[in-house]
Amino acid sequence: MRDKVVFITGAKGGLGSFITRRFLETGATVVGASRSISQQDFPGPNFTALAVDFTKAVAVNDAVQSVISRFGRLDVLVHLLGGFRGGESVAETDDATWEQMRDLNVTSGFYVLRAAVPHLRKSGKGRIVAVGSLTAVEPHPQLGAYITFKAALAMLVRTVALENKDAGLTANVVLPGTIDTPANRKAMPNADFSKWIQPSKGRCEFGSQPHCRPRLENHRDSYSHRWPQCMNEPQLCS
C-alpha cells in the first residue's frame, strides 16, 4: 500500500478513526476527511487532514481535486460517512429527519463517488469500499428514513461497480449490523452492546450477527453482508 493514495470520508468518526489508523500503518498516503478534523488527529508524515462538508457538492469536488493536485492520483476511496436517526414511524417522520438522513447517507455518497470515480478509473486498479447498513436488506420499524437511504447507497455503489468494470475499478458496499461506536451508544443507550460489531477486531461476532462473515471478496459488481477484511488488513485493497 505504500504507493497508494487513499481518500477516507468520515475519517474522524468512531469507525473512521480505527480504519484511518490501519491504513496509515501500511504506509499508504492517507487523506482523511470529516466535517471537523485536523492534522493533529492522526500525527504522521503520510496523513493529510481535510475538513469537508460532504453534503455540499462544491466542497466535495474541491476536496477531491485537492487530493489530485497534491498527490497526482487517487487509488482507493473508503466512504464511511453516514448518520443515524430513528424512533419514528413513517407517518411520524418529519421533513427535517428525512432530509438529514438523505443528505448524510446517500447524497454525500453520490457527491464523492461522482467526483472520485474519474480519477479512480485512471488508477487502473481503483478500489471503492463503502460501509452501509444491514438494514438496507433487513428493514426494521421506526427507521424508515434511515433504511431508505442506506438501501439507496447500496444500489448506488453497485451501479458504480457495473459502470466501471472496463477500467478495472471495483466497488463494494459492506452491510454490517450495528457497529459499537460512541455515537451509536449515545443514540441507543438501552441496547445490548455485547451484540454489536467491534471495529477494533475487524470482524463480526458470529453469535449475534449471523449474516456477517469475516472476509469481503473483491467482487466487481456486488454488495456483501460481510465485514471487509481489507478494513482490518488494508493491503488487501491493493
N, C-alpha and C positions, 0 to 999 in steps of 0.2 A: 504493500500500500504506500510505500514511501514516495512513489512518483505520481500518486493520485491526488486530485483536488476534490474535496468532499464539502458539500454545502448542506448544513443541517438546520432545518427550521424548528422552532421551539427548543432550541439548544439548552436553554437555562431551566426548563421545566423539570419536574420530578423524574420522568423517564429520560428527557433530553440530556440532563446532566450526566447520567450514567453512560449513555450512548456516546456523547461527545468525548468523554474521558477515554472510552475504549478505543475510539478511532484515533485519538491523539497518541495513545500508547503504541499504535502500529507505526507511527512516524508519518502518517498521512498529513497533508496540508489541509487543515480543517477551518472552514469559515462557519462560525456558529452565529445564528441569527435568532433573536427574540425581540419582543417589544422593548424590553429593558435588559441590557447586557453590556458588560464592559470587558476589557482585556484582562482585568484582574480576576475575573470569574474563573478563567482557565489559563493560568500563567504558563507561558511556554513559547518558544520561537515559532512553532508550527501552527499557532492558533491566531485567528483574526476574528474579532467581535464585530457584529453589525447589528445596530438597533433598527428594527424594521417593523412597521405595522402591516402585516400580511393581508389585512382587509382592504388595503388601498393599492390599486393596480399600479399607479405610478411609482410608489415606494418599492414595490416588489420588482418591477422592471429595473429600477435604478440599482437595487441590491444585486441582482444577478449580473447586470452589466459591470458593476464594480468588481465582482469576482473575476470576470473575464479580463477586464482592464488590468487588474493587478497580477493575475496568475496565468492568463493566456489560454485557459482551458477550464472545463468542468467535467469530471468523470463520474461522480456519484451524487445523487440527491437523496437525502433522507428527510422525509416530510413527517414530522411528529406533531406539528401544531394542531390543536383542536380545543374544544371546550365542552363542558357538560352542564346541563341543567335539566332537571326533571321534577316530578311530583304533581304535574297537572295532566288531566286527560286532554285529548284533542279539543274537546268542546271548551275546556277551561284555558287553553293556551292563548296568551295574548300576542300581539304583533311584535312586541319587543323581544320576547323569548324566541319566537320563530325566526326573526331576523338575526338575532345574535347567534343562534345555532347554525343558521345558513352561512353567515359570514365566517365563523370560526372553523366550521367543519367541512365546507365544500368550496365556498368562494375563494378562501385562502389557498386551497389546493389547486384550484383552477388557475389562479394567477401565477403561482410559482411554477406549475407544470408548463403553462403557455410560455413563460419567459425562459425556462431552463431547457426544454426539450431540444430546440435547435442547436444548442451548444453541446448537449449530451450526445446527440447524433454524430457530431464531429469527432467525438472521442473514439468512435469505432467499437467501443465496448462499454458504453454507458450503462449505468445502473440506477434504477429508481426503486426505493423501498419506502412505502407509506404505511403508517400504523393507523388502522381504523378501529373498529369495534366488532365483537362477535354479535352485537345486537343488529348489525346490518343484515344478518341472515336469521337471527332468532329474536324477533321483536318482543318487547315487554310492555305492559300497560303503563301509562303515565310517563312515557318517554318519547312521545310521538315526534316532536321536533328534532330531538337528538338522533333518533333512529333514522328518520327520513334522510337527513343529510349525511349520516355515516354511510348509509346504503348508496347514496349518490356518489360519495367519494370513491367507494369500491368500484362502481361502474365506470367512473371517470378514469381511474388508474388502469383498469382492464382495457378500456378503449385505447388509451395511450400505448399500451403494450401491443395491441393489434396493429396500430397505425405505424409502428416504428420497428417492426421485425426486420425490415430490409436493411436497417443501419446497424444491426447487432445490439440494439438497445433493448434491455429488458426492464419490465416494470411489474412490481409485485405489491399487493396490499395485504398486510397482515391483520387478521381479525382476532385479537386476543380477548379474553374475558377482562374483568376489572383488574387494572394494574395498581399495586399498592404504592400510591404516591401521597404526599401530604395533602394535595388538593382534593384527591378522592376521599381521603379520610375525613376531611372537613365537610365535604358535600354529603357524605353518607356515614355519619358518626355512629349509627346503630348497626352497621353491617358487621358481618363476621370477617374480620381482616385476614384470618388464617386461611380463608379460601381464595384469597386474591393472589395474582401473579406477582412474584418478587422480581423486579427488574435486575437487581444485582446478581441473581442466579442465572439470568438469561434463559430461563426455561419456565414451563408451566408446572403447577402442582397437579399431577395426574389424578389424584383422588377427587379434586374439586373442579377440575376443568377437563372433562372427558373429551372435549373436541379439540384440545390443544396437543401438539406434538413438539418435540424439541428442535426440529430442523425444518428449514424452508428450502426446498429445491428451487433452483433458479429458473423457473418457467418463464417463457416469453409472453404468455398471454393468460395469466391465471391469477387467482387470489388464493389465499391459504388461511386456514384457521390456526396455523402453526406459528409458534414463537420463532422468529428468524434466528438461526444460529449466527448469521453474519452480524447480528446486533451484539452477540457475545464474542464472536470471532470475526472482526471486520475484514480480515484478509480474504474471507470467502466472498466478499463483494467485488473482489478484483477480477 
